[in-house]
């Protein structure tokens, strides 16, 4: 039995923990293998790699925000070369897209909700390596406009319509592979705060995702029930896809515990992607 968590975020994207804090917590809870999968950035990986003791296996990862055909999805890349030029070029392009979306959301708050962010708040947002809705929502919570960031996003930000700022999923899968990585479909039934899709819709989307090169599914996930996990693991085996497991830990920005992958105990042999790294 190996305790693994292959979906973690640091403050280089929308987590709250520094790499140093994250590694300390990983040691405290006894995780033996983990991946840092910050959203659309790999800047925390170099720092994290230097902090990991020899007793723990570290996998370099990323989580790319994508649209593959008509499927809005997050694609995890495991075992990537973070210095691969095509990958770094894609990430740099993503920064431009995210800046555009950030500016659209700032204008939306101003024009629709009459909320003007202060110079300090704007400077903090623009200084982030990877800005997402959570960062703006946390500001709104700190102002007392909402009880938590999930409610703040739903009320104040979800109505903002802007140009599509997602990566092309087909290109993202190809670049992950070219960088030596394994592309895995993250939380394929739906992520944090999302309504879970039907089995029929998932199976339809799975055929498309596999056609364009997805090699694994995140079957064990903190927000999935035992029945959903069993369904996903069965489909992964039928489609000859690797099985991954992750908490989607974001520190204080989410109510998800480090190492929580949906069920209490998982035989490590069931997390078949581990075979590529152990």
N, C-alpha and C positions, 0 to 999 in steps of 0.2 A: 504494500500500500504506500503510495506516494501522495502527499498533499500538494496539490497544484492549483494555481489560479492564473489563467492565461488572458485575463482582460482587466487591466488596471490602468488608472489615469493619475498623472501627477499635476502639479500646478503649471506645467508647461502647456497643458491644454486647459481642461475645465475641472481638474481635481483640485483639492485644497492642500495636499501634502507635497512637500519638497521631496526630491529623490532620497535624501538622507532620512527624512521622517518615514518615508514609505518602506525603505529597506529595514529600518529598525522595527517597524510594525510587522513586517513579513517574518523577521526572525522571532519576534515575540509570540506569534500565533503558530509557528512551526511549519510554515510553507517551505517546501523543498525545491520547487521549480515554479518560476513565474515569468510573465511577459509584461513589459510596459507597452501599452498600446494607446498612446496619446492621439487625440483627434488631429489628423492632417499635419502632424509635425513629428520629427524625430530628435528634436533638440535636447530632450531630457535623457535620451538613451546613453549618450557618451558619459554624462555625469553619473547616471545610475550604474553603469557597467563598472566604474572605478570603485564603487562602494560595496558591491556584492561580495560576500566572503566565499571562499572556495567550497564551502559545504552546501551552497545553494546554486542551482542552475538558473542562469538568466538567459531569456530568449529576447532578442531584439525584435520589436514589433511596431506596428502602426495601425490606426483605424482610419480608413479613408471614407469620407462622406460622398456617396455616389448616386448616380441614376443609371441603371443598366437597362437599356430599352425604356420601358415605362415603369420599371421597378425602382422605387426609392429604397436604397439599402446602404448599410455600412459594411465595408469589406475590410477584414483584418488581414494584415500581412505578417507572417511569422518567419523568423530567421532571415530577415532582409539584410542586405548590405546598405547601411545608412549613408554611405558615400557614393552610391550608384548615381551617376549623373542624371539619368532619366527620372529616377525617383526624386532627387533633389530639385530638379527642374519642375516636376509636377507639383511638389510641395510649395515652391516659390510662386507658381501660378495660383495655387490655392490661397495664398496669402492675399493676393490681389482680389480674388473673388470674395473672400471673407471681409475684406475692408469695405467693398461695395455693399455687402449685406449689412454690415455694422452701420454704415452711414444711412442706409435706408431705414433701419430700425430706429436710429436716433431721430430722424425726421418724422417718422411715424408717431413716436412718443410725443414729439413737440406739436405736431399738427392735429392729431386725433385726441390725445389725452391731455394736452397742455402741460406736458412734463418736460422741463428743460434741464438737461444734465449740466452739472457744474463743470468748470474748467478742470478741477481736480479729478472728477469722475471721468471726464473725457480723456484726460491724459493717462489715467490708469488703464482705461479700455484700449487705447491705442498702443500702450506699451506691452500688451499681452502678445505672446507668441502665436496663440490660436484662440480667437475670440468666438464664443458661441452665445446662445441665448441665456445660458446660465449666468454668465458674467453680468449681463444687464439686469437680469432678474434679481441677482443678489443685491445690486444697488437699490432696486425698488423695495426689496424686503427691508434693507437697512434704513430706508426712509419711512418705514411703517405703512407702506402702501399695500402690502400683502403679508400673510402669515408665513409663507414659504415660497421658495423659488419656482416650484411646479405650478402653483396657483398663479404666481406673477406672470409666468410665461403664457399660460392659457388666457389670462385676462388682458394683458397689456401688449403681448408680442405676437401671438399666433395669428392675429388678423392682418399682420403686415405682409403685403404681397410685393415681391421684388423679383428681379431677373434670377433665373436658376443659377445658383452658385455651386452646384454639386459637380464633382468630377464625373467624366464619362466612365461608367463602370467597366466597359469592355477594355478601355485603355488602362484603367487602374489595375485590372487583373493581369494584363500583359506586363505592365511595368513591375508589379510585385514579383512575378516569375522571373523577369529579366534581372532583377536585383537578387536573385537566389532565394526568394521567399515562397511561402505557401499561402495562397489566397483562401480565406475562410469567410463564409457568410455569417456575420454577427447577428445575434438575437433574431433569427429568421422569422419567427412568428410575431415579432413586434418588440420594440425596446421600451425604455422607461416612459411611462405615461401614455403609451400607445395602446389602442384597442388591438387585441390579438386577432390576426387574420384567421379565416376558416381553413380547415384542412384542405379543402378543395382548391382554394386560392393559393395556398402554400405549394401544393403539388404542381400546379400550373406554373408558378414562378420558379420552382426548383428545376424544372426541365430547362427553362431558359437560362438560369444561372449556371447550370452544369454545362450546357451547350457552349457557353462563353468562357469556360475554364475554371470555375470554382472547384476547389479540391477538398473542401471540408465544410462542416456545419458546426456552429456553436450550439450543441445540443443541451449541455448542462449549463443552466443560466439562472441567476439569482431570482428572477421574476417568473420563472416557469414552474408549473405544478409537476408532480410526479408523472401524471398522465401525459402532459405535453412533452416531457423529457423522453418518456418511453416511445412516444410517437416519432419524435425526431431521430432518436437513435436507431429505430427500426428503418426509417427512410434512408438514413445515412448508409446503413449496411446494405440495403437493397440497391442503392445507387453507387456503391463502392466509393463512398466519400469518407474522409477522415473525420473523427469525432473530436471536438474541442470542448473546453469547459472554462467558464469565466464568471466572475462576480459582477463585473462592470463597476468596480469600486471607484468612487470619486471623493473619498474622505468625507468631510462635513457637508459637501454639496449634494449628497444623496444619502438616503437611509438604507444603505447596503453595507453589510459587514464584509471585511476582508476575508477572502477564502470561502465565502458563501456561493455555492454553485447550484443551488436549487434543491438538493437533497443532502442529508447529513453525511452519508458515507458513499463513496464511489470507488470501486476497484480500479486502480490506475490502469489496468489493462484495457478497460473500457474507453479510456481517453486515448484513442489510437494515434492521435497526432504526436503524443509524447514519444512514440517509437522513432520519430525522425530526429529527436534531440537527445535521447538518453543513450 
